[in-house]
Amino acid sequence: MHQLIHHIQKITGNRDIAGDNISQFFETKTFKKKENLLEEGHRCLAYFFVVKGCLRLFFTDSNGVEQTLQFALEDWWMTDLNAFRSGRNSAYTVQAIEETEVLSVTAANYDLMLAKYPVIEHYFRLVYERAYAASLLRIRMISRMPKDEFYDLFQSKYPGFIQRIPQKVLASFLGFTPEYLSELRKKNVKSK
Amino acid sequence: MHQLIHHIQKITGNRDIAGDNISQFFETKTFKKKENLLEEGHRCLAYFFVVKGCLRLFFTDSNGVEQTLQFALEDWWMTDLNAFRSGRNSAYTVQAIEETEVLSVTAANYDLMLAKYPVIEHYFRLVYERAYAASLLRIRMISRMPKDEFYDLFQSKYPGFIQRIPQKVLASFLGFTPEYLSELRKKNVKSK
């Protein structure tokens, strides 16, 4: 729990958080590399905070290709948020890219925790406000930026990603073919 | 103010909101068609809630073309949220598409209001949670969906938009040429 409490303190600036009260809402779980935390077409029953490791969120397109739309490293939250909010089946699979430890919260506990602790409401307002603001930049990058500029910007904003994520998965996330990504990387190494 | 109070009640389910307390943080402003509420490169000093009308958010690309990334109809919030949060200059222009009435709040008043009224914190947590969840679907549509399917889905989700928004602006938002959009519309009319 220590890491989530630390993140709440960091985001809200509030040092006065009773970790014991918050921890009752969570379960700690560990997933192996390539293990699924949530599966497309199944009920979305939990929301995950990454303590250590890395997750990806993907769907399988009509050609059977896995299309990765999001990653979550340490201190990030991940689930199919629409399905989690509505109690419907998930449109996505969430999978561990490395061995990953998460804190898992059910929808019922998420609601209880938010209703009971104003600092948690404040924390999630800030988490979503940031994430929503960042999504506009992502939409701009995906839809309006030449692919090589997009890669350069992505690399400068998230250098940790490029090292940790398998080439094929990263290419899918960026909307590139693996061959095109490999060319870009070679060009980048040369120009350094 | 009536419309914002109604929206807060609708989103939070809380009927017990003191409109007088909230209204002190806002100014009502009216903008003519094509008037700018916020300009690219200028300080982002306000956040807008649309009471009546329609706004768009765009930037001007290196070819001098206006690229529209977002719209806001009634009950939607709009600003360059990154710039508003940080106090930096805006990367976008916000412009009225029709004559538009907004409630405008400064960053200082936004923070005050959130700190003072837990129901407002709750409201914005839900507004951003929804908006962030919706942004994932938008990213999926933009990056992974054939253009004609994207248009069909957009039309079914937001039928009001298609009528109210100028063709050229809608094409820019969808990432189409105006000619391609015009073809899609003709095809749609025929197939009905």
Interface residues (C-beta under 8 A of the other chain):
Chain A: F59 D61 Q67 L69 Q70 L81 N82 R85 L114 P118 E121 H122 F124 R125 Y128 E129 R130 A131 Y132 A133 A134 S135 L136 L137 R138 I139 R140 I142 S143 R144 G175
Chain B: F59 D61 Q67 L69 Q70 L81 N82 R85 L114 P118 E121 H122 F124 R125 Y128 E129 R130 A131 Y132 A133 A134 S135 L136 L137 R138 I139 R140 I142 S143 R144 G175
